[in-house]
Amino acid sequence: MKRHLLIIAYSISLILLIACCNREQSESTMNLHELDSLSGIYNSPFNKYGVSYGSVDIKYKSGRTFYFDIKTGHIDGCTGILNGEFILDSNLVGVYQTRNGANIRLEFNNHSLKIVEQEDCQEHGMRCWFDGEYILNIE
């Protein structure tokens, strides 16, 4: 009798484990589609003084990893270019660490991207910052 109860308990545990794993797998697949939808070109319009412009190309790679390519320009002729990879967390925030250890945050929200860089980023020319709001170009 004890052996039959043990087998029944084991079978129920196995069924619950399978149900749990299948649910997590389908949620994960759904998230991948949502993650892929973040890919695209995000543009920053001229700032309120009309002196700088920026564009960010985001490409979904795999899992929660993305590739980015940022280009900025300033009316005085300087340009800033940076590319690399970041891993997106569950809050739709990715962090890229520069060569000198500074962080650049990429925050996604409703077809927009906010980039926040530390002061010591040193990945661009003077006054050619990456900070700002970028809007997804929807064609």
WOWOKA-V168819 format. One record per residue. N is the residue number from 1. RES is the residue in three letters. SS is DSSP state (H for helix, E for strand, L for the rest). OMEGA is omega in whole degrees, -180 to 180 (NA if undefined). D_CENTER is the distance of its C-alpha to the mean C-alpha in Angstrom with 1 decimal. Layout:
BEGIN
n = <N/N>
res = <RES/RES>
ss = <SS/SS>
omega = <OMEGA/OMEGA>
d_center = <D_CENTER/D_CENTER>
END
This chain:
BEGIN
n = <1/2/3/4/5/6/7/8/9/10/11/12/13/14/15/16/17/18/19/20/21/22/23/24/25/26/27/28/29/30/31/32/33/34/35/36/37/38/39/40/41/42/43/44/45/46/47/48/49/50/51/52/53/54/55/56/57/58/59/60/61/62/63/64/65/66/67/68/69/70/71/72/73/74/75/76/77/78/79/80/81/82/83/84/85/86/87/88/89/90/91/92/93/94/95/96/97/98/99/100/101/102/103/104/105/106/107/108/109/110/111/112/113/114/115/116/117/118/119/120/121/122/123/124/125/126/127/128/129/130/131/132/133/134/135/136/137/138/139>
res = <MET/LYS/ARG/HIS/LEU/LEU/ILE/ILE/ALA/TYR/SER/ILE/SER/LEU/ILE/LEU/LEU/ILE/ALA/CYS/CYS/ASN/ARG/GLU/GLN/SER/GLU/SER/THR/MET/ASN/LEU/HIS/GLU/LEU/ASP/SER/LEU/SER/GLY/ILE/TYR/ASN/SER/PRO/PHE/ASN/LYS/TYR/GLY/VAL/SER/TYR/GLY/SER/VAL/ASP/ILE/LYS/TYR/LYS/SER/GLY/ARG/THR/PHE/TYR/PHE/ASP/ILE/LYS/THR/GLY/HIS/ILE/ASP/GLY/CYS/THR/GLY/ILE/LEU/ASN/GLY/GLU/PHE/ILE/LEU/ASP/SER/ASN/LEU/VAL/GLY/VAL/TYR/GLN/THR/ARG/ASN/GLY/ALA/ASN/ILE/ARG/LEU/GLU/PHE/ASN/ASN/HIS/SER/LEU/LYS/ILE/VAL/GLU/GLN/GLU/ASP/CYS/GLN/GLU/HIS/GLY/MET/ARG/CYS/TRP/PHE/ASP/GLY/GLU/TYR/ILE/LEU/ASN/ILE/GLU>
ss = <L/H/H/H/H/H/H/H/H/H/H/H/H/H/H/H/H/H/H/H/H/H/H/H/H/H/H/H/H/H/H/H/H/H/H/H/L/L/L/E/E/E/E/E/L/L/L/L/L/L/L/E/E/E/E/E/E/E/E/E/E/E/L/L/E/E/E/E/E/E/E/E/E/E/L/L/L/L/E/E/E/E/E/E/E/E/E/E/L/L/L/L/E/E/E/E/E/L/L/L/L/L/E/E/E/E/E/E/E/L/L/E/E/E/E/E/E/L/L/L/L/L/L/L/L/L/L/L/L/L/L/E/E/E/E/E/L/L/L>
omega = <180/-179/179/178/179/179/179/179/179/-180/179/178/-180/178/179/179/179/180/179/-177/179/178/179/-179/-180/176/179/178/179/180/179/178/178/179/-180/-179/177/179/177/179/177/-178/174/180/175/179/-173/178/178/-175/180/-177/178/178/179/176/-180/178/177/-179/176/-179/176/-178/180/173/176/176/-178/175/176/178/-178/-177/-180/175/179/178/175/-180/178/174/-179/-179/174/177/-177/177/-176/177/-178/177/175/179/176/178/-178/-180/-179/175/177/180/172/-179/175/-175/-179/179/171/178/176/-179/176/178/179/179/176/-179/-176/-178/177/179/-177/178/179/179/176/-176/177/-179/172/179/178/-178/180/178/-179/-178/NA>
d_center = <55.2/52.7/51.4/50.8/48.9/46.7/45.9/45.1/42.9/41.1/40.7/39.2/36.7/35.7/35.3/33.1/31.0/30.6/29.8/27.1/25.5/25.7/24.0/21.1/20.8/20.8/18.2/15.9/16.8/16.0/12.5/12.0/13.3/11.2/8.0/9.9/10.8/7.6/9.0/11.6/13.1/12.5/15.8/17.1/20.8/23.5/23.5/26.6/28.8/27.9/27.3/23.7/21.1/17.6/15.4/11.8/11.4/8.2/9.3/8.5/10.5/11.4/11.0/7.5/7.3/6.1/8.6/8.9/12.3/13.4/17.0/19.1/22.8/25.5/28.9/30.7/29.3/26.7/23.4/20.2/18.1/15.2/13.2/11.6/9.0/6.5/6.1/4.1/7.4/9.5/9.3/5.8/5.5/4.5/7.9/9.7/13.4/15.9/19.2/21.0/18.9/17.3/13.8/11.4/9.0/6.2/6.9/6.7/10.3/12.7/12.2/11.4/9.1/10.6/10.8/13.0/14.8/17.7/21.1/21.8/18.8/21.5/19.3/20.9/24.4/26.0/25.0/22.1/19.3/15.6/15.5/15.4/14.4/13.3/14.2/13.2/16.3/17.7/20.7>
END
